[in-house]
């Protein structure tokens, strides 16, 4: 039975992939390009999934769908740089270092949360490994092509590889507290990361030496043992995998910044970084980036000294900053979360919108493809009734690669792609909000933790 | 001699003020007579007054209107271009009862026992909780501090977010919390089978009914013996509830549970009931309306409770309940991260997804005041009411709107919290990257 299902999924997957890019003309909207200003009464033409033209009075090519956006706001698709939706597993918490595992292996295109996110204007997400390990698994960048049954069709083709690191309470609680192995403290976390990088460096050198001597005639040595974990870590050292590090406190952020400096790693984004504002000058000087909550705090001790002004302080100090959700509910209104930075720190419209578009795109290394409305970029667009930074902003259409994936007026209520025939339809789930989801899959360790 | 004393006194006072200013966690509030002039006053109950004045004297609102004289000695606050609103009321928090979400040692909302209405939230509210200033500077002046836990989890108290003792903070309402036996799941980690959930709820319902019947019995004995029924603290705590003098706040979220609660209330003839949470209230809105039971919707910014429901169903819940004729208050439901300051955004989302704007404003001001029986004291801008209000520069539901003044019980609250202090310290940090 399972095999038949798998075959079916493969079949649908392939057929869905074939029609992944569309064309359309969005007429007369107020176009918030994010990088090139706001254009009143302007048209956006998408051809075969790419933005082909942004101008007034574009006439519709034959057969191209037209959306009348008069009185509406057209902005780039929202990007969530920290999410755990569309994944079947979050934490491989069996070791403090698990660089060898990859979320791209467990993408689940059928989750209803994907549609919920689209309805909140999100078109691209960074689906992260959890934060149980000092060095966690590799993450995956997804386009929310909801409707496909194919894992491959969900992945954003060509997006750089990324990996999750984690500092502070989570890795120390899981490994030191849960399994009585290093790290139990922030000292241990630093050591685990330094040791891993040092091992990876040695591994790379051994391979380089082997590859070099292999060329010498008559060489008879054996190659070093292949190790996927070290292989992955070595790619980080080379700059081929971007680090996204779960972190909260200023001291731990400084620690990893120093480690990166010592190992020549340039590209790093601190995720959450609730105390990022305390070391904003250091982050800016290094070129490190930060992806933060708008206002979440107090859910654990290491976020007790947070400030809702974090994003504004970071931005004004020159740090490339994004606002993320880490939560399937908050993910649906990242535009509200961005709007809060106008209350907490008076960011301009453009600065606030950049937090959920071009800046996360930079952090994920996809800013040449998405994050703003510019000719040549992907046709990822969301059309709002009312300004997206207003509380009354409501997404009407969400478009991915030129295909409408959310249509408020015409979508049926039930948008599931998959229904469990044994599902108890009377059953309701009440979602507990306000906690970070980076620890999903480890809760069995802490059942005695609760009062 | 007298002048000398006066001068010394003054010097000491100034010195103390300076020292306190440096050391205190928060600067002090100010009490007296204030005139908020040239404001657009959203009274909530008596319409909008343009170019209006609000006079605050000794803790009370003493006059509201246009062309009102400013009393001698009043501090005049020019509110040209600004708006005056009644303080927002969050009818479902654990503010003051929890400091840090993951640390049980800092949590006082969840006592042990399924029959503990004598556990009083008011006694455990920490007036100096860091979240209190963080909440009030956003215009939320009053909250229900509520216990959580098993069936009869304790007694909640309405508190104003200024004061240094429970007495100073108490806002005149207490209600017993009942967590109605829940058949819903609590999230992805809830791995109970359907059967386990059903059995669990059935057993809990049985125990709940037994407890209530005993309380009714106790009330009768208490009446018959003129209060000499003996020391049964949990029964004594339920006396005013059994007699309808104090509301029973029943938390129910699944449609089935709400219906069961309505049935149970009817069966037991419980007079004074408020439903809280009501996430799936919209499914049974007519039943709630018919029972004439008011509700406090526990948060608008939620996911749909069933995967086949429309994506915006949680946003639309409050508006749909109102349309069905239910009396609706909105609370934030942001207990895990102490973000009660987001209350206006919950109301704003209800508006974006169908609720009338004026009704959504009432749902976080006068309606909760009515539900808690304190509408004579708070919830609107009217003469004679406690001066719980805020001044802002725009629509309070809009995230870009800035709060300019907050008054609680007539105290002018400094717009300072630990989060604003961190902003002031770190926006332009000194030293920057260099050592100097």
HADDOCK unambig.tbl for C-alpha pairs under 7 A between the chains (distance, minus, plus):
assign (segid A and resid 112 and name CA) (segid B and resid 307 and name CA) 6.66 0.50 0.50
assign (segid A and resid 116 and name CA) (segid B and resid 311 and name CA) 5.87 0.50 0.50
assign (segid A and resid 277 and name CA) (segid B and resid 426 and name CA) 6.66 0.50 0.50
assign (segid A and resid 278 and name CA) (segid B and resid 426 and name CA) 6.03 0.50 0.50
assign (segid A and resid 281 and name CA) (segid B and resid 432 and name CA) 5.90 0.50 0.50
assign (segid A and resid 281 and name CA) (segid B and resid 433 and name CA) 5.61 0.50 0.50
assign (segid A and resid 282 and name CA) (segid B and resid 433 and name CA) 5.78 0.50 0.50
assign (segid A and resid 296 and name CA) (segid B and resid 337 and name CA) 5.89 0.50 0.50
assign (segid A and resid 297 and name CA) (segid B and resid 337 and name CA) 5.38 0.50 0.50
assign (segid A and resid 298 and name CA) (segid B and resid 99 and name CA) 6.89 0.50 0.50
assign (segid A and resid 298 and name CA) (segid B and resid 100 and name CA) 5.00 0.50 0.50
assign (segid A and resid 298 and name CA) (segid B and resid 101 and name CA) 6.03 0.50 0.50
assign (segid A and resid 298 and name CA) (segid B and resid 337 and name CA) 5.21 0.50 0.50
assign (segid A and resid 298 and name CA) (segid B and resid 338 and name CA) 6.55 0.50 0.50
assign (segid A and resid 299 and name CA) (segid B and resid 100 and name CA) 5.53 0.50 0.50
assign (segid A and resid 299 and name CA) (segid B and resid 101 and name CA) 4.03 0.50 0.50
assign (segid A and resid 299 and name CA) (segid B and resid 102 and name CA) 5.90 0.50 0.50
assign (segid A and resid 299 and name CA) (segid B and resid 336 and name CA) 5.79 0.50 0.50
assign (segid A and resid 299 and name CA) (segid B and resid 337 and name CA) 5.01 0.50 0.50
assign (segid A and resid 300 and name CA) (segid B and resid 100 and name CA) 5.38 0.50 0.50
assign (segid A and resid 300 and name CA) (segid B and resid 101 and name CA) 5.25 0.50 0.50
assign (segid A and resid 300 and name CA) (segid B and resid 102 and name CA) 4.78 0.50 0.50
assign (segid A and resid 300 and name CA) (segid B and resid 103 and name CA) 6.83 0.50 0.50
assign (segid A and resid 301 and name CA) (segid B and resid 100 and name CA) 6.03 0.50 0.50
assign (segid A and resid 304 and name CA) (segid B and resid 100 and name CA) 6.98 0.50 0.50
assign (segid A and resid 306 and name CA) (segid B and resid 419 and name CA) 6.80 0.50 0.50
assign (segid A and resid 307 and name CA) (segid B and resid 419 and name CA) 4.49 0.50 0.50
assign (segid A and resid 307 and name CA) (segid B and resid 422 and name CA) 6.64 0.50 0.50
assign (segid A and resid 308 and name CA) (segid B and resid 419 and name CA) 6.60 0.50 0.50
assign (segid A and resid 309 and name CA) (segid B and resid 423 and name CA) 6.05 0.50 0.50
assign (segid A and resid 313 and name CA) (segid B and resid 427 and name CA) 5.14 0.50 0.50
assign (segid A and resid 329 and name CA) (segid B and resid 302 and name CA) 6.13 0.50 0.50
assign (segid A and resid 329 and name CA) (segid B and resid 303 and name CA) 5.66 0.50 0.50
assign (segid A and resid 339 and name CA) (segid B and resid 399 and name CA) 5.62 0.50 0.50
assign (segid A and resid 339 and name CA) (segid B and resid 400 and name CA) 6.49 0.50 0.50
assign (segid A and resid 340 and name CA) (segid B and resid 399 and name CA) 5.10 0.50 0.50
assign (segid A and resid 340 and name CA) (segid B and resid 400 and name CA) 6.45 0.50 0.50
assign (segid A and resid 342 and name CA) (segid B and resid 399 and name CA) 6.84 0.50 0.50
assign (segid A and resid 342 and name CA) (segid B and resid 400 and name CA) 4.81 0.50 0.50
assign (segid A and resid 343 and name CA) (segid B and resid 399 and name CA) 5.90 0.50 0.50
assign (segid A and resid 343 and name CA) (segid B and resid 400 and name CA) 4.61 0.50 0.50
assign (segid A and resid 343 and name CA) (segid B and resid 401 and name CA) 6.18 0.50 0.50
assign (segid A and resid 343 and name CA) (segid B and resid 402 and name CA) 6.00 0.50 0.50
assign (segid A and resid 390 and name CA) (segid B and resid 398 and name CA) 5.98 0.50 0.50
assign (segid A and resid 390 and name CA) (segid B and resid 399 and name CA) 6.92 0.50 0.50
assign (segid A and resid 391 and name CA) (segid B and resid 345 and name CA) 6.95 0.50 0.50
assign (segid A and resid 391 and name CA) (segid B and resid 348 and name CA) 5.92 0.50 0.50
assign (segid A and resid 391 and name CA) (segid B and resid 349 and name CA) 6.52 0.50 0.50
assign (segid A and resid 391 and name CA) (segid B and resid 397 and name CA) 6.64 0.50 0.50
assign (segid A and resid 391 and name CA) (segid B and resid 398 and name CA) 5.30 0.50 0.50
assign (segid A and resid 391 and name CA) (segid B and resid 399 and name CA) 6.64 0.50 0.50
assign (segid A and resid 392 and name CA) (segid B and resid 348 and name CA) 6.97 0.50 0.50
assign (segid A and resid 392 and name CA) (segid B and resid 349 and name CA) 6.98 0.50 0.50
assign (segid A and resid 392 and name CA) (segid B and resid 352 and name CA) 4.80 0.50 0.50
assign (segid A and resid 394 and name CA) (segid B and resid 352 and name CA) 6.93 0.50 0.50
assign (segid A and resid 413 and name CA) (segid B and resid 309 and name CA) 5.95 0.50 0.50
assign (segid A and resid 413 and name CA) (segid B and resid 310 and name CA) 4.17 0.50 0.50
assign (segid A and resid 414 and name CA) (segid B and resid 308 and name CA) 4.58 0.50 0.50
assign (segid A and resid 414 and name CA) (segid B and resid 309 and name CA) 5.84 0.50 0.50
assign (segid A and resid 414 and name CA) (segid B and resid 310 and name CA) 6.09 0.50 0.50
assign (segid A and resid 415 and name CA) (segid B and resid 308 and name CA) 6.75 0.50 0.50
assign (segid A and resid 416 and name CA) (segid B and resid 308 and name CA) 6.47 0.50 0.50
assign (segid A and resid 427 and name CA) (segid B and resid 184 and name CA) 6.25 0.50 0.50
assign (segid A and resid 428 and name CA) (segid B and resid 184 and name CA) 4.95 0.50 0.50
assign (segid A and resid 428 and name CA) (segid B and resid 185 and name CA) 6.21 0.50 0.50
assign (segid A and resid 428 and name CA) (segid B and resid 254 and name CA) 6.17 0.50 0.50
assign (segid A and resid 428 and name CA) (segid B and resid 305 and name CA) 5.18 0.50 0.50
assign (segid A and resid 428 and name CA) (segid B and resid 306 and name CA) 5.39 0.50 0.50
assign (segid A and resid 429 and name CA) (segid B and resid 184 and name CA) 5.41 0.50 0.50
assign (segid A and resid 429 and name CA) (segid B and resid 185 and name CA) 4.43 0.50 0.50
assign (segid A and resid 429 and name CA) (segid B and resid 186 and name CA) 5.85 0.50 0.50
assign (segid A and resid 429 and name CA) (segid B and resid 187 and name CA) 5.90 0.50 0.50
assign (segid A and resid 429 and name CA) (segid B and resid 305 and name CA) 5.04 0.50 0.50
assign (segid A and resid 429 and name CA) (segid B and resid 306 and name CA) 6.46 0.50 0.50
assign (segid A and resid 430 and name CA) (segid B and resid 184 and name CA) 6.61 0.50 0.50
assign (segid A and resid 430 and name CA) (segid B and resid 185 and name CA) 5.96 0.50 0.50
assign (segid A and resid 430 and name CA) (segid B and resid 186 and name CA) 5.15 0.50 0.50
assign (segid A and resid 430 and name CA) (segid B and resid 187 and name CA) 6.02 0.50 0.50
assign (segid A and resid 430 and name CA) (segid B and resid 305 and name CA) 5.78 0.50 0.50
assign (segid A and resid 431 and name CA) (segid B and resid 186 and name CA) 6.08 0.50 0.50
assign (segid A and resid 431 and name CA) (segid B and resid 187 and name CA) 5.14 0.50 0.50
assign (segid A and resid 431 and name CA) (segid B and resid 303 and name CA) 6.96 0.50 0.50
assign (segid A and resid 432 and name CA) (segid B and resid 186 and name CA) 6.80 0.50 0.50
assign (segid A and resid 432 and name CA) (segid B and resid 187 and name CA) 6.49 0.50 0.50
assign (segid A and resid 433 and name CA) (segid B and resid 336 and name CA) 6.91 0.50 0.50
assign (segid A and resid 434 and name CA) (segid B and resid 334 and name CA) 6.66 0.50 0.50
assign (segid A and resid 434 and name CA) (segid B and resid 336 and name CA) 4.94 0.50 0.50
assign (segid A and resid 434 and name CA) (segid B and resid 337 and name CA) 5.23 0.50 0.50
assign (segid A and resid 435 and name CA) (segid B and resid 336 and name CA) 6.44 0.50 0.50
assign (segid A and resid 451 and name CA) (segid B and resid 104 and name CA) 5.71 0.50 0.50
